[in-house]
Amino acid sequence: MTFLKHKCLLILLSLIWFKGAKAQSVSAQVNSKKVQVGVQFEYAIIITVNATNFSPPNFKDFDVIYGPNQSNSVQYINGAMSQQLTIAYGLVAKKEGKYTIGPATIMSGNQKLETNSVGIEVAKGSVAAQNDPQGKVKVTNSDLFIRTGINKNKCYLGEQITIIQKIYCRYQIIGFQKFAQPTYDGFYSQAQESTSKGQLATENIDGINYYTYELFRTVAIASKSGNISLTPIEGDVVIRRQTAKQARNVFEQFFGAAGYEDVPVNVKSKPMVMEVLPLPETGKPANFDGAVGNFSYKVQASKKEIKANEAINLKMTISGKGNLKLINAPKLNLPEGFETYDPKIFENANSKTFDYLIIPRIEGDYLLDNLGFSYFNIETKKYVAIPSDELNIKVLPADPNSQGAQVFAQRSQIKETENDIRYIKKGDFLLEKSNSEFFNSTKHIAVLILILFLFAGGLFLRRQHISNNSNLVLVKERKAAKVAKVQLVSAQKFMEQNKKDEFYTEILTALNVYLSHKLNISISDLSRDHVNKILVQKTVEHETVSKLISTLETGEFAKYAPGAVSGDLITVYRDTVDLITALEQQLNKKT
């Protein structure tokens, strides 16, 4: 039977012609160079050349369990075709010692090619060291594993890093099952396009060829300092492995179909710990707000001469590489008499623009300064402060027809009403003496006493107001729901426009801002575990906490994987409003 299989293999080799193949080589390898007596291992010959007259090596020190089984693969890369023929044998060592499997030979045209010799170290086998009863090749940790690659071993708080999860396999990879896009607690993460793009590659590690595939590529930004564990990923890799099953007919003998099966193998990456360094306090500018990377900064005004009550646009653009997504809008220090609103934010791959609408109300010449920006430079490990150019704004008198301007009208145009202020009366008029005087009367004394009580009450309320507003934590806690309501109004607009990605971003912002104000936690520390712990301590109902965590996870997934989340936006919006209402009631009740 073995002789017949070799004859078939010679015929197959004589028919194969690798048109357009770039590599002209033949090599031999094993799945393990250290084996035990009685334990099966695989010896494979890889041919990437048009070949005939195959001659296998001498396996005198080994028992051949199966083989030769052959598989053929074809790839097209940039229009060029490459093919590879793999001839595999299942071997079992007869006794312990060190052995060498000699070279196999083939003919390529008029040239004789030989594979490399392979050294095998055979150790004494244990009672448990036996092959699979069905003759299947066992898959070990050295045959299939996941490597987690990080472009840096250490990073600063707010610094952007790239995390790559890559599969390495000795066997042909058919597909993947049960793998989910990884998320990393303590990091803001966003999935990137994998470089594999559905294609397998090969890598040689310590003389062993592996099929490789990049599963996930993630851009992550550390949101807290310390040693942070990266959650391992786990799933099934479907591989094509060889067996010792006997062929049922000559076609299975010829093509080696009986020697293969596709099986899922569970694989899990090793846990890794990332050291996140805190940003230094030395040299930190007063206006630093967490920007980390390497940036440029520009401030522009749409007009430099306008009338009072007219609007201008002030654009502040931050460009470069770093944690752009986490940079907050720069704070404005405007002169008295200027009104402004929350900015519109425009983002692309390398820049972020904050567009403020500003309305001056009082005429005059104004200097807009103190609009600078600062960041921490990763390369120099120092803070960089970028001052803004001084902007001179000339505000002309207001147009009488503009909103807020004083408007004067003629007496004939004023319509007198019973409850309105009437025009000044001119001409002679008579004064009549009253029958009773108000001064020193009972009414006069009652009014004076009432004024004293009102004054004392006003002082008391004023002190209470000052006392209540002196505690910023309590102020933020009281106004948490109002701030969240502003974000929900924006979310409702996106919901009506069916803009799902922007809608989920506003929902996530509303919940994060509410929790930050209500629980007195900075947004960078709003991890799910931390929030869950505090809410449990405040005896918030378990159902409400679970609903909050679920909504946060959905919002984060929608934000960093745009377009990947689907669902009824109206239901999500109503559930979020009900969730904030429930939290407000339960937290205020416990307080």
Summary of the structure (lengths in Angstrom):
residues: 591
radius of gyration: 38.4
end to end distance: 84.4
largest distance: 139.8
contacts: 1641
relative contact order: 0.07
helix: 26%
strand: 36%
